[in-house]
Amino acid sequence: MSLRSTGLDQRVLLAAAVALALAGCAKKQEEPTAAAAPAAAPAVPAADALEGQVDIVAWPGYIERGATDKNYDWVTGFEQQTGCKVNVKTAGTSDEMVSLMTQGGYDLVTASGDASLRLIRGGTVQPVDVARIPSYASVDERLREASWHFVDGKHYGTPYQWGPNVLMYSTQVFKEAPASWSVVFEEQKLPDGKSNKGRVQAYDGPIYIADAALYLMAKRPELGIKDPYELSEAQYAAALDVLRKQHPLVQRYWHDANVQVQDFTTEGIVASGSWPFQANTLVANKQPVASTVPAEGATGWADTTMLAANAKHPNCAYQWMEWSLSPKVQGDVAAWFGSVPAVPAACTGNALLGDTGCATNGFDKFDKIHFWRTPEAACAQGACVPYSRWATDYVAVMGGR
C-alpha cells in the first residue's frame, strides 16, 4: 500500500475527497451501436456461462466506474464486454474485509497481505486456476509467487496493486522531508518550535505494530528484529512500549482516509503514516502536504484479488481477474490510487499514469518495503506472537492501556 483504512465507508469515500480536486461528473460511456456489435457469438457452454454479475469487496478507489471523474472508469467497459454487472462493497480495514468474506455473499476481495493468509487458513478463499487467467503471465515476477498469496504451491488469487505506507507531512512545518519515523513515535519539538503532541496520527489497525517494530529495527538493533511481522515476546513487548509512549501524542487513530484528508486540511495535523492516495488528494487540492519514506524504510501493502470458496458467480469472477490485469486497467488504477501496478507493462503508454508514474509511486522501492503479512505463531525464529495477540493488545494501546 497497508497504506492500508479508511464512517462513511472507510481506503471509503476516498473518491469523495478526490472530488474536491477532480471536478467532473460521470457520464456513461456510449452504448455500442447495433452495427458495431459482433454478428453472432457462438453459444457459451453451460459450465462456462457467465452469471450476469460479480460481487466484490474492495478498498475504496479500487473499483471505479467514473462516478467522480469520467476518465477513471474501468468497470463500464467490463460490463459491456461481458454482461457481468459489477457490485462493490467497500471496506476500510483488513479486519473488515475478513469479516465480510467470512459472512459470505461475495465473489472476490482485494485483500492485503495482513488479511490474505487469514482468508486462506480459514478456508474462506479458494485456489485459482491461472490457466483461466492468460494475463497472469504478465504479472511482475516479484509478485507471481509472493508468500502472502502463493501458499503450499497454490495460487490464491491475482496480484492487483502495491505500494508503501508513506510518512505524510505538512510542508509548512517541515521545510525538508522528515528523515525518521521518530516524528510520529517520540515526543519532540518540530521545526516550527512546537511539540508534536496532539499533532500526529497513527493507523487504527493491529498491523501498525509492525510499523513500530520496523522503527526499532534501526533504533534498537540489539533487539535483533529481522522481520517486523515475526516478533519474539521480547521484541513484541518493545514494539508495544513504543506505541504506548506514542499514545499521548496521537490526535486520532485513523481508519477513514477521507477523515484523514480533512484532518490535514482543518485540524492541524502535521505528520502521520498514510497512503499515497491521501497525499495525492491533498496535493491535488493544493494543500501544503508532501510524503516521504524515511531512512528506516516502510511497511506497505501488496493486494491480491482472491476468489471466495463459495463464490456464486465464479465465471464472472474469473473474467474480472483477467480484465483487472490488462495494462490499461492496471495503469488507470495506479494513477487514481497512487499505487504501483502489478503488471509492469502498465508503466508505459498510459495517458493517466504517464511514463514516470510508476517511478513516482515507488516501482524501484519494492525491496525496501516490508509488505503487510499476517503474523503467525510459527516463524523463522521458532515461535512468534500471533495476530490474535496483536489484535487484542492494539485495542488496549489505543485505549491508553
VEXKOL-572376 format. One line per field, with one value per residue (C-alpha): z, y, x; residue number from 1. Coordinates in nm, 3 decimals, decimal comma. Example, Ala and Ser with C-alpha at 12.3 -4.5 7.8 and 13.67 -1.06 7.14 Angstrom:
<fimis>
z	c(0,780	0,714)
y	c(-0,450	-0,106)
x	c(1,230	1,367)
resi	c(1	2)
</fimis>
This chain:
<fimis>
z	c(0,000	0,449	0,334	0,401	0,642	0,563	0,872	0,560	0,423	0,513	0,193	0,160	0,030	-0,094	-0,406	-0,212	-0,110	-0,458	-0,584	-0,427	-0,662	-0,957	-1,056	-1,314	-1,328	-1,457	-1,797	-1,910	-2,199	-2,517	-2,569	-2,870	-3,168	-3,316	-3,624	-3,408	-3,226	-3,335	-3,573	-3,393	-3,099	-3,053	-2,761	-2,436	-2,289	-1,984	-1,747	-1,852	-1,879	-1,730	-1,440	-1,508	-1,205	-0,977	-0,617	-0,492	-0,154	-0,227	-0,086	-0,174	-0,500	-0,633	-0,843	-1,025	-1,284	-1,342	-1,073	-0,954	-1,271	-1,602	-1,702	-1,429	-1,529	-1,565	-1,483	-1,766	-2,039	-1,849	-1,803	-2,170	-2,285	-2,052	-1,940	-1,582	-1,360	-1,102	-0,747	-0,498	-0,118	0,010	0,327	0,524	0,707	0,650	0,955	0,796	0,473	0,657	0,841	0,524	0,335	0,627	0,636	0,267	-0,027	-0,215	-0,502	-0,484	-0,238	-0,294	0,014	0,158	0,297	0,655	0,552	0,278	0,497	0,737	0,444	0,314	0,651	0,728	0,403	0,309	-0,032	-0,285	-0,512	-0,860	-1,189	-1,353	-1,682	-1,689	-1,646	-1,950	-1,840	-1,525	-1,728	-1,744	-1,364	-1,211	-1,137	-0,789	-0,714	-0,901	-0,611	-0,320	0,019	0,111	-0,170	-0,307	-0,040	-0,049	-0,421	-0,499	-0,631	-0,415	-0,643	-0,881	-0,770	-0,814	-0,688	-0,432	-0,258	0,060	0,374	0,349	0,607	0,510	0,646	0,635	0,424	0,628	0,935	0,769	0,515	0,445	0,448	0,791	0,792	1,055	1,176	1,518	1,440	1,498	1,757	2,004	2,167	2,030	1,909	1,542	1,310	1,387	1,753	1,873	2,019	1,805	2,090	1,956	1,603	1,471	1,385	1,394	1,199	1,356	1,286	1,469	1,174	1,280	1,544	1,254	1,192	1,549	1,504	1,180	1,361	1,631	1,371	1,318	1,659	1,872	1,661	1,976	1,980	1,672	1,483	1,130	1,018	1,164	1,127	1,311	1,668	1,975	2,309	2,395	2,054	2,065	2,413	2,290	1,996	2,227	2,452	2,155	2,080	2,441	2,459	2,129	2,257	2,429	2,101	1,884	1,786	1,614	1,525	1,164	0,974	0,729	0,467	0,389	0,752	0,749	0,446	0,636	0,947	0,750	0,597	0,905	1,229	1,242	1,184	1,058	1,034	1,004	0,839	0,535	0,185	-0,136	-0,214	0,071	-0,015	-0,381	-0,285	-0,064	-0,320	-0,587	-0,354	-0,332	0,034	0,175	0,206	0,082	0,160	0,205	0,302	0,597	0,650	0,844	0,539	0,538	0,570	0,271	0,105	-0,190	-0,264	-0,420	-0,586	-0,418	-0,507	-0,236	-0,160	-0,210	-0,492	-0,658	-0,977	-1,040	-1,419	-1,400	-1,124	-1,348	-1,623	-1,380	-1,268	-1,629	-1,702	-1,393	-1,522	-1,851	-1,875	-1,929	-1,611	-1,411	-1,517	-1,456	-1,104	-1,025	-1,146	-0,939	-0,618	-0,622	-0,624	-0,837	-1,098	-1,059	-1,435	-1,539	-1,894	-1,743	-1,663	-2,019	-2,259	-2,006	-2,052	-1,691	-1,519	-1,752	-1,825	-1,496	-1,278	-1,172	-1,067	-0,875	-0,696	-0,591	-0,851	-0,765	-0,387	-0,380	-0,190	0,074	0,162	0,431	0,293	0,526	0,619	0,879	1,184	1,266	1,569	1,361	1,220	1,113	1,467	1,602	1,784	1,734	1,869	1,651	1,503	1,761	2,026	1,801	1,762	2,135	2,250	1,995	2,111	2,459	2,325	2,151	2,478	2,661	2,835)
y	c(0,000	-0,123	0,200	0,032	0,249	0,432	0,641	0,680	0,354	0,371	0,316	0,490	0,799	0,842	0,930	1,191	1,353	1,342	1,505	1,826	1,820	1,640	1,817	1,646	1,441	1,091	1,029	0,684	0,563	0,546	0,213	0,029	0,059	-0,242	-0,209	-0,230	-0,542	-0,874	-1,068	-1,392	-1,506	-1,880	-2,018	-2,035	-2,384	-2,411	-2,486	-2,164	-1,949	-1,604	-1,550	-1,184	-1,028	-1,033	-0,911	-0,764	-0,645	-0,380	-0,096	0,239	0,373	0,028	-0,034	0,287	0,346	0,717	0,843	1,104	1,159	1,012	0,950	0,688	0,410	0,051	-0,102	0,014	-0,146	-0,475	-0,479	-0,402	-0,669	-0,950	-0,868	-0,918	-0,634	-0,528	-0,477	-0,334	-0,328	-0,102	-0,191	0,032	-0,224	-0,572	-0,695	-0,569	-0,749	-1,077	-1,035	-0,963	-1,254	-1,489	-1,389	-1,480	-1,338	-1,204	-1,350	-1,155	-0,946	-0,720	-0,846	-0,704	-0,934	-0,897	-1,049	-1,295	-1,564	-1,549	-1,596	-1,887	-2,062	-2,017	-2,177	-1,857	-1,832	-2,098	-2,154	-2,011	-2,177	-1,939	-2,124	-1,948	-1,612	-1,578	-1,237	-1,387	-1,436	-1,056	-1,012	-0,867	-1,162	-1,020	-1,081	-1,401	-1,631	-1,387	-1,556	-1,377	-1,537	-1,829	-2,096	-2,468	-2,443	-2,294	-1,952	-1,790	-1,503	-1,249	-0,957	-0,621	-0,319	-0,244	0,046	0,180	0,325	0,671	0,940	1,228	1,569	1,939	2,133	2,444	2,276	2,064	2,261	1,941	1,591	1,424	1,177	0,945	0,800	0,940	1,247	1,036	0,791	1,015	1,344	1,623	1,979	2,009	2,259	2,521	2,515	2,346	1,998	1,719	1,630	1,618	1,694	1,344	1,043	0,665	0,391	0,224	-0,137	-0,406	-0,436	-0,094	-0,279	-0,373	-0,003	0,028	-0,289	-0,155	0,165	-0,043	-0,241	0,075	0,243	-0,064	-0,317	-0,510	-0,641	-0,847	-0,781	-0,916	-0,914	-0,674	-0,942	-1,209	-1,092	-1,283	-1,199	-0,956	-0,787	-0,762	-0,607	-0,345	-0,255	-0,219	0,007	0,239	0,253	0,316	0,607	0,733	0,732	1,077	1,229	1,095	1,323	1,039	0,675	0,699	0,432	0,651	0,807	1,070	1,184	1,193	1,420	1,652	1,640	1,751	2,028	2,166	2,000	2,099	1,751	1,778	1,420	1,067	0,735	0,734	0,600	0,772	0,827	1,074	1,256	1,279	1,401	1,678	1,787	1,795	2,020	2,250	2,171	2,215	1,844	1,602	1,244	1,051	0,712	0,780	0,623	0,326	0,219	0,150	-0,113	-0,149	-0,340	-0,571	-0,651	-0,968	-1,028	-1,350	-1,583	-1,683	-2,053	-2,038	-1,783	-1,778	-1,615	-1,780	-1,736	-1,363	-1,354	-1,517	-1,271	-0,983	-1,120	-1,140	-0,790	-0,645	-0,749	-0,561	-0,287	-0,022	-0,111	-0,154	0,185	0,364	0,219	0,318	0,673	0,702	0,545	0,645	0,279	0,065	-0,173	-0,547	-0,556	-0,371	-0,318	-0,070	0,164	0,289	0,433	0,506	0,857	0,888	0,741	0,886	0,723	0,846	0,746	0,408	0,560	0,833	0,577	0,364	0,091	0,070	0,067	-0,285	-0,433	-0,157	-0,225	-0,472	-0,581	-0,648	-1,014	-1,190	-1,263	-1,634	-1,829	-2,046	-1,834	-1,838	-1,782	-2,070	-1,909	-1,564	-1,366	-1,448	-1,199	-1,278	-1,122	-0,825	-0,759	-0,775	-0,576	-0,297	-0,228	-0,181	0,051	0,273	0,284	0,410	0,080)
x	c(0,000	-0,114	-0,139	-0,378	-0,823	-1,032	-1,798	-1,863	-1,734	-1,374	-0,916	-1,424	-1,505	-1,158	-1,347	-1,538	-1,214	-1,078	-1,393	-1,271	-0,977	-1,114	-1,430	-1,638	-1,945	-1,964	-2,112	-2,198	-1,996	-2,195	-2,359	-2,220	-2,448	-2,617	-2,396	-2,084	-2,196	-2,046	-2,268	-2,344	-2,137	-2,118	-2,319	-2,128	-2,108	-2,333	-2,045	-1,873	-2,185	-2,140	-2,375	-2,454	-2,287	-1,985	-1,981	-1,653	-1,526	-1,263	-1,063	-1,225	-1,088	-1,002	-1,313	-1,412	-1,685	-1,627	-1,863	-1,614	-1,413	-1,528	-1,166	-1,132	-1,367	-1,255	-1,595	-1,823	-1,615	-1,601	-1,977	-2,037	-1,794	-1,903	-2,257	-2,137	-2,263	-2,005	-2,134	-1,884	-1,882	-1,604	-1,417	-1,183	-0,971	-0,836	-1,028	-1,350	-1,265	-1,207	-1,536	-1,733	-1,581	-1,640	-2,008	-2,033	-2,223	-1,919	-1,719	-1,393	-1,193	-0,891	-0,710	-0,390	-0,124	-0,242	-0,576	-0,483	-0,326	-0,619	-0,856	-0,650	-0,604	-0,972	-1,083	-1,265	-1,097	-1,001	-0,702	-0,742	-0,661	-0,415	-0,467	-0,805	-0,627	-0,397	-0,268	-0,119	0,197	0,232	0,238	0,555	0,780	0,837	0,469	0,383	0,467	0,467	0,429	0,107	-0,094	0,112	0,076	0,160	0,230	-0,111	-0,213	-0,479	-0,564	-0,415	-0,193	-0,366	-0,167	0,103	0,271	0,435	0,282	0,433	0,505	0,277	0,375	0,298	0,544	0,461	0,609	0,877	1,076	1,267	1,124	1,148	1,436	1,290	0,962	1,056	0,842	0,530	0,665	0,855	0,759	0,978	0,985	0,917	1,091	0,824	0,931	0,612	0,569	0,430	0,188	-0,167	-0,047	0,023	-0,188	-0,144	-0,318	-0,621	-0,524	-0,324	-0,085	0,050	0,250	0,478	0,549	0,678	0,882	1,030	1,129	1,300	1,497	1,701	1,671	1,747	1,936	2,029	1,670	1,756	1,434	1,476	1,114	0,855	0,586	0,784	0,837	0,950	0,790	1,072	1,064	0,687	0,694	0,941	0,713	0,414	0,620	0,687	0,315	0,214	0,455	0,316	-0,043	-0,033	0,091	-0,191	-0,478	-0,663	-0,614	-0,727	-0,913	-1,102	-0,878	-1,140	-1,135	-0,755	-0,764	-0,996	-0,776	-0,470	-0,680	-0,858	-0,740	-0,374	-0,233	0,123	0,256	0,120	0,165	-0,061	-0,120	-0,016	-0,384	-0,435	-0,114	-0,214	-0,561	-0,426	-0,169	-0,439	-0,637	-0,333	-0,274	0,081	0,147	0,411	0,514	0,833	0,976	1,211	1,553	1,412	1,211	0,839	0,575	0,347	0,069	0,051	-0,311	-0,444	-0,780	-0,893	-1,182	-1,431	-1,454	-1,832	-1,840	-2,183	-2,051	-1,713	-1,715	-1,777	-1,516	-1,255	-1,345	-1,286	-0,950	-0,838	-0,974	-0,803	-0,461	-0,487	-0,221	-0,489	-0,679	-0,361	-0,228	-0,556	-0,589	-0,231	-0,292	-0,609	-0,482	-0,117	-0,013	0,217	0,071	0,114	0,174	0,494	0,364	0,119	0,406	0,438	0,186	-0,088	-0,224	-0,345	-0,039	0,223	0,556	0,706	0,410	0,547	0,877	0,695	0,476	0,774	0,829	1,200	1,141	0,997	1,292	1,275	0,913	0,812	0,477	0,187	0,165	-0,048	0,174	0,169	0,288	0,521	0,801	1,164	1,291	1,082	0,792	0,640	0,346	0,041	-0,205	-0,473	-0,249	-0,172	-0,545	-0,621	-0,322	-0,358	-0,712	-0,566	-0,294	-0,550	-0,742	-0,435	-0,358)
resi	c(1	2	3	4	5	6	7	8	9	10	11	12	13	14	15	16	17	18	19	20	21	22	23	24	25	26	27	28	29	30	31	32	33	34	35	36	37	38	39	40	41	42	43	44	45	46	47	48	49	50	51	52	53	54	55	56	57	58	59	60	61	62	63	64	65	66	67	68	69	70	71	72	73	74	75	76	77	78	79	80	81	82	83	84	85	86	87	88	89	90	91	92	93	94	95	96	97	98	99	100	101	102	103	104	105	106	107	108	109	110	111	112	113	114	115	116	117	118	119	120	121	122	123	124	125	126	127	128	129	130	131	132	133	134	135	136	137	138	139	140	141	142	143	144	145	146	147	148	149	150	151	152	153	154	155	156	157	158	159	160	161	162	163	164	165	166	167	168	169	170	171	172	173	174	175	176	177	178	179	180	181	182	183	184	185	186	187	188	189	190	191	192	193	194	195	196	197	198	199	200	201	202	203	204	205	206	207	208	209	210	211	212	213	214	215	216	217	218	219	220	221	222	223	224	225	226	227	228	229	230	231	232	233	234	235	236	237	238	239	240	241	242	243	244	245	246	247	248	249	250	251	252	253	254	255	256	257	258	259	260	261	262	263	264	265	266	267	268	269	270	271	272	273	274	275	276	277	278	279	280	281	282	283	284	285	286	287	288	289	290	291	292	293	294	295	296	297	298	299	300	301	302	303	304	305	306	307	308	309	310	311	312	313	314	315	316	317	318	319	320	321	322	323	324	325	326	327	328	329	330	331	332	333	334	335	336	337	338	339	340	341	342	343	344	345	346	347	348	349	350	351	352	353	354	355	356	357	358	359	360	361	362	363	364	365	366	367	368	369	370	371	372	373	374	375	376	377	378	379	380	381	382	383	384	385	386	387	388	389	390	391	392	393	394	395	396	397	398	399	400	401)
</fimis>
